[in-house]
Amino acid sequence: MRFNSRRGNSRGVVFILLFFILLAMGGFYLYNSTLFEKTPPVVEIKKQIISNLKRPIFVSVKDNIGLKKVRILLTDGQRILGKETREFPIGTKEKIIKINFPAFRITPHNKKLLLVIEATDTSKWNYFKGNKTLTKTKITVDKQKPELYPILSSYGITKGGSAVVIFKAKDDNIKNIYITTNFDKKFIPTPFYKNGYYISLLAWPVREKRFSASLVAIDKAGNKSRYNLDLFRKNKNYRVSKIKLKESFINGKITDLAEEISKETASLPPSERFRYINETLRKENEKKIEEATLPTDKEMIKDFKISVFYPLKNAAAVASFGDHRFYFYKEKQISTSYHLGLDLASTAGADIISSNDAKVVFSEYNGIYGNNLILRHSLGLYSLYGHCSVINISKEDEVKKGDIVAQTGKSGLALGDHLHFGILIQGIEVRPDEWIDKRWIKTNIDDIIEKAKKIIDKRE
């Protein structure tokens, strides 16, 4: 009898041990399973927001096992302006929540708000209540549009030409200021003279039939001001040329340029070979030029002085800006292009002189432009020199007025020794004729800037 009793006691002890082991294993499994995971949801929203309450706020909420609900509360610090709860289907791991302010009871007196967001996941942790994340975002209400109006601008602008505008744009929360146009170009202005004032050169591309421009200022709250500029627009008819291509040109310069690209390009039929050089390669080369000449000054400038451009002494113009060229081969039109510079010729290998202080932004071989040099002046203004035989300076070099920067040549798509001279404003080719004219610069640029500074002095 004693033996059986001991055996029964032993079985009981084993049973109890197994029970606790299984219980421990079960607890360990539940503790480490996703059912009881302890990672709270992630709520992505800025800690501080400036808003005009017209646009919704978007909040990103994520959880590694699944979202259960999100509670949203808006308060002005004294009373609750609104609250809501959004629940999600099982398995929802990520959600973009759109919060529309018109749904809340906001009055014109509410200038400071607090947005509270609480996200809960589907975990059984925290006594089956799940993991929670609480975020608070301070909202500054701003419904005031930026102050925006012109101070002075050039009287007018000519097709293919340039102009200048000085204006005021002021807001405590200013975000973006630019000048928009009918041809989808945005000119970026430069801070000018005193705080809150800006200046920009403008350009009317020769390919565009119309020109219109508007000042635009946007603040961080999304308020937007717009002012249409009233410039007198002068149309100009540019030369149209019909050019018959010779076999010697097709099999000479064009083939040489094609061979620089690839044997396949050089082996194209004559008309296709020319079209590739005149259109495809030209587009690639002009893209490089545009990218190099887009930037303008970011820091405030107190003034803008530019001397007349006179890059080549005793030069004669041999081709004009804006010439719309149509090319014919064997009596058939095969291609077209615009000549976006002024061709000047002097003696072979003549010195090219910088007419103004500048910085080199481009100095390399560039397809149809040959050895190509671009100098950056101030206010998004650039001068371009193409077909050079030699370039004496490198990218990032500083150039002084009067420096010899290169020599003329016939590199690229040039038959004779000459300089292809160009002027660009924030990536757009404009008429060099204006910038080699002292009277034009004085009337349309210098005088406008001086008068604008006097107007600003009187107001500030």
PLY file of the C-alpha trace (Angstrom):
ply
format ascii 1.0
element vertex 460
property float x
property float y
property float z
element edge 459
property int vertex1
property int vertex2
end_header
0.00 0.00 0.00
2.79 2.43 0.77
4.39 1.66 -2.59
1.16 2.48 -4.52
0.78 5.70 -2.58
4.25 6.81 -3.53
3.62 5.91 -7.15
0.42 7.99 -7.13
2.19 10.93 -5.56
4.95 10.76 -8.18
2.40 10.76 -11.00
0.72 13.80 -9.48
3.98 15.69 -9.26
4.84 14.83 -12.87
1.40 15.94 -13.99
1.74 19.24 -12.15
5.22 19.80 -13.61
3.99 19.06 -17.13
1.07 21.41 -16.59
3.31 24.28 -15.54
5.79 23.55 -18.35
2.99 23.60 -20.91
1.57 26.71 -19.28
4.97 28.40 -19.42
5.48 27.35 -23.03
2.02 28.66 -23.93
2.70 31.91 -22.13
6.08 32.23 -23.83
4.48 31.60 -27.23
1.70 34.12 -26.64
4.14 36.67 -25.25
6.35 36.44 -28.34
3.65 35.99 -30.98
2.29 38.86 -33.09
-0.94 38.49 -31.18
0.70 40.26 -28.24
3.33 42.31 -30.08
4.36 45.53 -28.37
5.35 47.87 -31.26
3.05 50.93 -31.38
1.75 52.40 -34.67
3.75 55.06 -36.50
2.04 58.42 -37.13
3.76 60.71 -39.65
2.79 64.39 -39.44
4.72 67.61 -38.88
4.88 68.95 -35.34
4.04 72.44 -36.56
1.89 73.42 -39.54
0.90 76.77 -41.03
-2.44 76.53 -42.81
-5.15 78.68 -44.36
-7.62 75.89 -43.50
-8.67 75.64 -47.15
-6.51 72.69 -47.94
-6.75 69.34 -46.12
-3.95 67.89 -44.03
-2.77 64.38 -44.87
-1.57 62.08 -42.10
0.24 58.79 -42.68
-0.49 56.01 -40.16
1.31 52.63 -40.24
1.50 49.49 -38.11
3.41 46.25 -38.62
0.49 43.92 -37.74
-2.57 46.05 -38.44
-4.38 49.26 -37.56
-7.55 49.17 -35.51
-8.64 52.81 -35.26
-7.54 56.42 -35.27
-9.07 59.12 -33.08
-8.82 62.75 -34.25
-9.41 65.76 -32.02
-9.06 69.48 -32.78
-8.99 72.09 -30.03
-8.22 75.78 -29.64
-6.98 75.22 -26.10
-10.26 76.17 -24.48
-12.85 74.08 -26.24
-13.02 71.06 -28.49
-13.78 72.15 -32.05
-14.43 68.66 -33.30
-13.52 65.02 -32.94
-14.03 61.79 -34.82
-12.98 58.14 -34.80
-12.06 56.16 -37.89
-11.94 52.37 -37.75
-10.22 50.12 -40.28
-10.83 46.66 -41.72
-8.75 43.79 -40.30
-5.33 43.62 -41.92
-4.99 47.34 -42.72
-1.31 48.10 -42.18
-1.08 51.55 -43.74
-3.50 54.40 -44.28
-3.35 57.99 -45.50
-5.90 60.01 -43.54
-7.33 63.17 -45.06
-8.40 65.80 -42.52
-10.72 68.51 -43.88
-10.94 71.60 -41.70
-14.44 72.66 -42.83
-15.71 69.64 -40.88
-14.68 71.37 -37.65
-16.30 74.29 -35.82
-13.53 76.82 -36.47
-14.23 80.54 -36.10
-12.31 83.53 -37.56
-10.90 84.13 -34.08
-9.07 80.78 -33.99
-5.43 81.62 -34.79
-3.75 78.79 -32.88
-5.04 75.22 -32.95
-3.92 71.85 -31.62
-4.51 68.69 -33.62
-4.36 65.49 -31.54
-4.15 62.10 -33.26
-4.27 58.78 -31.39
-3.64 55.59 -33.36
-4.36 52.09 -31.95
-3.32 48.75 -33.43
-4.96 45.28 -33.26
-2.46 43.80 -30.78
-3.79 42.13 -27.60
-1.04 43.75 -25.59
-1.85 46.18 -22.79
-4.71 44.06 -21.42
-6.19 43.54 -24.89
-6.38 47.31 -25.48
-3.59 47.32 -28.07
-0.61 49.60 -28.57
-1.28 53.31 -28.91
0.59 56.30 -30.35
-0.39 59.85 -29.47
0.83 62.82 -31.54
0.15 66.52 -31.19
0.53 69.08 -33.97
0.41 72.84 -33.49
-1.45 74.64 -36.28
-1.00 78.34 -36.97
-3.93 79.73 -38.93
-2.92 82.19 -41.68
-5.55 83.38 -44.17
-3.74 86.55 -45.26
-2.40 86.63 -48.83
1.17 87.85 -49.39
1.66 91.52 -50.22
2.56 91.70 -53.91
2.85 94.55 -56.42
5.32 95.90 -59.01
7.57 98.87 -58.28
8.82 99.47 -61.82
9.59 97.57 -65.01
10.88 98.15 -68.51
8.29 99.92 -70.62
8.06 97.01 -73.01
9.59 93.83 -74.35
10.32 92.81 -77.94
9.81 89.32 -79.30
13.14 87.57 -78.80
14.21 90.29 -76.38
14.62 91.16 -72.71
13.16 93.32 -69.96
13.57 93.90 -66.22
11.01 94.06 -63.40
11.38 95.17 -59.76
8.59 94.35 -57.32
7.64 93.91 -53.69
6.62 90.56 -52.20
6.26 90.35 -48.45
4.75 87.88 -45.99
5.82 86.59 -42.58
5.55 83.04 -43.90
6.68 83.48 -47.50
7.47 80.19 -49.25
7.79 80.71 -52.99
8.15 83.71 -55.32
8.41 83.49 -59.09
7.28 85.00 -62.38
5.11 82.72 -64.48
4.59 83.04 -68.23
2.23 81.85 -70.95
4.95 79.53 -72.29
5.41 77.59 -69.01
8.67 79.25 -68.03
9.18 80.36 -64.44
11.68 83.14 -63.88
13.15 83.08 -60.37
13.67 86.60 -58.97
16.57 87.77 -56.85
16.24 89.67 -53.53
17.04 93.27 -54.34
18.23 96.39 -52.52
16.08 96.08 -49.36
14.16 93.34 -47.58
10.93 92.39 -49.29
11.95 93.61 -52.75
12.94 91.53 -55.77
14.34 91.95 -59.26
14.33 89.74 -62.35
15.28 89.88 -65.98
12.61 88.55 -68.33
12.89 86.97 -71.77
10.46 86.50 -74.67
11.63 83.41 -76.64
11.84 84.01 -80.36
9.77 80.88 -81.05
6.81 82.14 -78.99
4.15 84.20 -80.77
2.78 85.72 -77.56
4.20 86.97 -74.27
2.51 87.43 -70.92
3.94 87.27 -67.42
2.59 87.42 -63.88
4.17 87.90 -60.47
3.30 85.08 -58.07
3.86 84.83 -54.31
2.80 81.86 -52.17
3.11 81.56 -48.40
3.53 78.45 -46.25
-0.18 78.41 -45.50
-1.01 78.09 -49.19
-2.26 81.65 -49.68
-1.42 82.88 -53.18
-1.15 86.36 -54.66
-0.87 87.03 -58.40
-0.25 90.24 -60.33
-0.30 90.44 -64.13
2.55 92.52 -65.54
1.56 95.20 -68.00
4.43 95.36 -70.49
4.07 96.82 -73.95
4.69 93.88 -76.29
6.40 94.63 -79.57
6.28 91.93 -82.22
9.27 91.54 -84.50
9.61 89.69 -87.77
12.85 87.78 -88.05
14.59 86.69 -91.18
13.51 83.48 -92.91
16.26 81.72 -94.90
16.10 78.93 -97.45
19.42 77.14 -97.56
20.44 74.66 -100.24
22.80 72.05 -98.87
25.84 71.15 -100.95
27.28 67.66 -101.25
30.64 68.96 -100.02
28.97 70.19 -96.81
26.99 66.97 -96.26
30.06 64.80 -96.87
32.38 67.16 -95.02
31.31 68.93 -91.83
28.14 66.89 -91.35
29.93 63.57 -91.79
32.73 64.65 -89.44
30.23 65.52 -86.70
28.30 62.30 -87.35
31.47 60.22 -87.01
32.14 61.81 -83.63
28.84 60.32 -82.46
29.01 56.82 -83.99
29.72 54.92 -87.19
26.01 54.14 -87.42
25.16 57.86 -87.49
27.83 58.54 -90.10
26.46 55.75 -92.31
22.93 57.20 -92.44
21.63 58.43 -95.81
22.70 62.08 -96.46
19.34 63.70 -95.66
18.88 61.67 -92.45
22.48 62.32 -91.44
21.96 66.08 -91.72
18.59 65.93 -89.97
20.16 64.04 -87.05
22.93 66.65 -86.66
20.66 69.66 -87.16
17.81 68.47 -84.96
18.76 65.64 -82.57
22.34 66.70 -81.84
21.35 70.38 -81.76
18.67 69.60 -79.19
21.18 67.74 -77.02
23.68 70.59 -77.25
21.07 73.26 -76.48
19.90 71.22 -73.49
23.42 71.39 -72.03
23.45 75.14 -72.58
20.04 75.57 -70.96
21.05 73.57 -67.88
24.25 75.60 -67.48
22.41 78.93 -67.72
19.34 78.36 -65.52
20.64 79.51 -62.10
20.31 83.08 -60.89
21.52 84.91 -57.77
20.05 83.71 -54.46
21.62 86.30 -52.19
20.44 89.90 -52.16
22.07 92.23 -54.67
22.20 95.98 -54.08
22.61 96.94 -57.72
23.02 95.56 -61.24
25.57 97.09 -63.56
26.44 95.59 -66.92
28.68 97.03 -69.63
27.92 96.78 -73.31
29.04 93.44 -74.73
31.80 93.90 -77.31
33.47 90.48 -77.54
35.29 90.88 -80.85
37.12 94.00 -82.01
36.56 95.26 -85.54
34.02 92.50 -86.19
31.30 92.34 -88.80
27.99 90.54 -88.32
27.68 87.65 -90.78
24.49 86.03 -89.43
21.71 87.45 -87.28
19.74 86.26 -84.27
16.34 84.65 -84.78
16.97 83.58 -88.37
14.47 80.79 -89.11
16.32 78.48 -91.46
14.81 75.93 -93.82
17.23 73.44 -95.33
16.84 71.87 -98.76
18.66 68.91 -100.22
18.09 67.95 -103.84
15.18 70.41 -104.06
13.42 68.84 -101.03
13.04 70.46 -97.60
14.61 68.09 -95.07
15.04 70.10 -91.87
14.58 73.43 -90.07
16.12 75.30 -87.13
16.49 78.72 -85.50
19.80 80.55 -85.29
19.90 81.68 -81.66
22.95 83.88 -81.68
24.84 86.60 -83.52
27.69 85.48 -85.79
30.65 87.87 -85.78
33.71 87.58 -87.99
37.09 89.29 -87.83
40.51 87.85 -88.57
41.16 84.13 -88.12
41.96 83.21 -84.52
40.93 86.66 -83.26
40.89 87.31 -79.51
37.53 86.99 -77.77
37.27 89.45 -74.90
35.04 89.36 -71.81
33.14 92.65 -71.64
32.17 92.14 -67.98
33.33 90.41 -64.83
32.06 86.84 -64.83
32.42 83.26 -63.71
32.95 80.36 -66.12
30.05 77.89 -65.95
30.75 75.92 -69.14
33.97 75.29 -71.02
33.97 72.20 -73.21
33.34 70.79 -76.65
29.61 70.84 -77.36
28.67 69.28 -80.70
27.44 71.82 -83.25
28.75 74.68 -81.04
32.27 73.24 -81.15
34.52 74.53 -78.39
31.88 76.28 -76.31
32.39 78.81 -73.51
29.65 80.25 -71.27
30.19 83.05 -68.75
27.83 83.82 -65.88
27.28 87.45 -65.03
24.74 88.63 -62.45
20.95 88.31 -62.28
20.69 85.15 -64.39
22.45 86.79 -67.36
24.92 84.69 -69.37
27.10 85.24 -72.44
27.93 82.39 -74.82
30.84 81.93 -77.22
30.80 79.14 -79.81
33.06 77.65 -82.54
36.19 78.71 -80.66
39.56 77.39 -81.81
41.01 77.72 -78.29
39.48 78.39 -74.88
41.90 79.95 -72.38
39.88 79.41 -69.20
38.21 76.53 -67.36
34.95 75.97 -65.53
34.75 77.79 -62.15
37.43 80.33 -63.17
36.78 83.97 -62.31
37.00 86.36 -65.24
37.65 90.09 -65.18
36.42 92.68 -67.66
38.91 92.91 -70.52
40.31 89.38 -70.14
41.01 87.43 -73.33
38.97 84.26 -72.80
39.26 82.45 -76.14
40.07 82.74 -79.86
37.68 82.47 -82.78
37.64 79.35 -84.92
35.51 76.97 -86.96
34.97 74.08 -84.55
31.58 72.39 -84.52
29.08 73.20 -87.28
30.97 76.15 -88.74
32.38 76.45 -92.25
34.48 79.55 -91.68
36.34 81.16 -88.79
33.89 83.24 -86.74
32.35 83.70 -83.30
28.84 82.55 -82.49
27.91 85.01 -79.73
24.84 84.51 -77.58
23.07 86.06 -74.60
20.84 84.01 -72.31
18.53 84.84 -69.42
17.81 81.94 -67.08
18.19 79.39 -69.87
16.48 81.36 -72.66
18.37 82.71 -75.69
17.64 86.41 -76.29
18.66 89.06 -78.82
22.36 89.93 -78.41
21.58 93.13 -80.37
20.01 94.64 -77.25
22.99 93.86 -75.03
25.52 95.33 -77.48
23.50 98.56 -77.59
24.56 101.06 -74.89
21.43 103.17 -75.31
19.12 100.15 -74.99
20.83 99.02 -71.78
20.57 102.50 -70.26
16.91 103.01 -71.17
15.58 99.54 -70.46
17.79 98.34 -67.62
19.95 100.99 -65.91
17.38 103.81 -65.72
14.63 101.44 -64.53
16.79 100.13 -61.71
17.88 103.60 -60.56
14.31 104.92 -60.56
13.08 101.83 -58.69
15.70 102.32 -55.99
14.52 105.90 -55.45
10.90 104.73 -55.17
11.92 102.08 -52.62
13.88 104.64 -50.58
10.82 106.85 -50.33
8.64 103.97 -49.13
11.04 102.50 -46.59
0 1
1 2
2 3
3 4
4 5
5 6
6 7
7 8
8 9
9 10
10 11
11 12
12 13
13 14
14 15
15 16
16 17
17 18
18 19
19 20
20 21
21 22
22 23
23 24
24 25
25 26
26 27
27 28
28 29
29 30
30 31
31 32
32 33
33 34
34 35
35 36
36 37
37 38
38 39
39 40
40 41
41 42
42 43
43 44
44 45
45 46
46 47
47 48
48 49
49 50
50 51
51 52
52 53
53 54
54 55
55 56
56 57
57 58
58 59
59 60
60 61
61 62
62 63
63 64
64 65
65 66
66 67
67 68
68 69
69 70
70 71
71 72
72 73
73 74
74 75
75 76
76 77
77 78
78 79
79 80
80 81
81 82
82 83
83 84
84 85
85 86
86 87
87 88
88 89
89 90
90 91
91 92
92 93
93 94
94 95
95 96
96 97
97 98
98 99
99 100
100 101
101 102
102 103
103 104
104 105
105 106
106 107
107 108
108 109
109 110
110 111
111 112
112 113
113 114
114 115
115 116
116 117
117 118
118 119
119 120
120 121
121 122
122 123
123 124
124 125
125 126
126 127
127 128
128 129
129 130
130 131
131 132
132 133
133 134
134 135
135 136
136 137
137 138
138 139
139 140
140 141
141 142
142 143
143 144
144 145
145 146
146 147
147 148
148 149
149 150
150 151
151 152
152 153
153 154
154 155
155 156
156 157
157 158
158 159
159 160
160 161
161 162
162 163
163 164
164 165
165 166
166 167
167 168
168 169
169 170
170 171
171 172
172 173
173 174
174 175
175 176
176 177
177 178
178 179
179 180
180 181
181 182
182 183
183 184
184 185
185 186
186 187
187 188
188 189
189 190
190 191
191 192
192 193
193 194
194 195
195 196
196 197
197 198
198 199
199 200
200 201
201 202
202 203
203 204
204 205
205 206
206 207
207 208
208 209
209 210
210 211
211 212
212 213
213 214
214 215
215 216
216 217
217 218
218 219
219 220
220 221
221 222
222 223
223 224
224 225
225 226
226 227
227 228
228 229
229 230
230 231
231 232
232 233
233 234
234 235
235 236
236 237
237 238
238 239
239 240
240 241
241 242
242 243
243 244
244 245
245 246
246 247
247 248
248 249
249 250
250 251
251 252
252 253
253 254
254 255
255 256
256 257
257 258
258 259
259 260
260 261
261 262
262 263
263 264
264 265
265 266
266 267
267 268
268 269
269 270
270 271
271 272
272 273
273 274
274 275
275 276
276 277
277 278
278 279
279 280
280 281
281 282
282 283
283 284
284 285
285 286
286 287
287 288
288 289
289 290
290 291
291 292
292 293
293 294
294 295
295 296
296 297
297 298
298 299
299 300
300 301
301 302
302 303
303 304
304 305
305 306
306 307
307 308
308 309
309 310
310 311
311 312
312 313
313 314
314 315
315 316
316 317
317 318
318 319
319 320
320 321
321 322
322 323
323 324
324 325
325 326
326 327
327 328
328 329
329 330
330 331
331 332
332 333
333 334
334 335
335 336
336 337
337 338
338 339
339 340
340 341
341 342
342 343
343 344
344 345
345 346
346 347
347 348
348 349
349 350
350 351
351 352
352 353
353 354
354 355
355 356
356 357
357 358
358 359
359 360
360 361
361 362
362 363
363 364
364 365
365 366
366 367
367 368
368 369
369 370
370 371
371 372
372 373
373 374
374 375
375 376
376 377
377 378
378 379
379 380
380 381
381 382
382 383
383 384
384 385
385 386
386 387
387 388
388 389
389 390
390 391
391 392
392 393
393 394
394 395
395 396
396 397
397 398
398 399
399 400
400 401
401 402
402 403
403 404
404 405
405 406
406 407
407 408
408 409
409 410
410 411
411 412
412 413
413 414
414 415
415 416
416 417
417 418
418 419
419 420
420 421
421 422
422 423
423 424
424 425
425 426
426 427
427 428
428 429
429 430
430 431
431 432
432 433
433 434
434 435
435 436
436 437
437 438
438 439
439 440
440 441
441 442
442 443
443 444
444 445
445 446
446 447
447 448
448 449
449 450
450 451
451 452
452 453
453 454
454 455
455 456
456 457
457 458
458 459
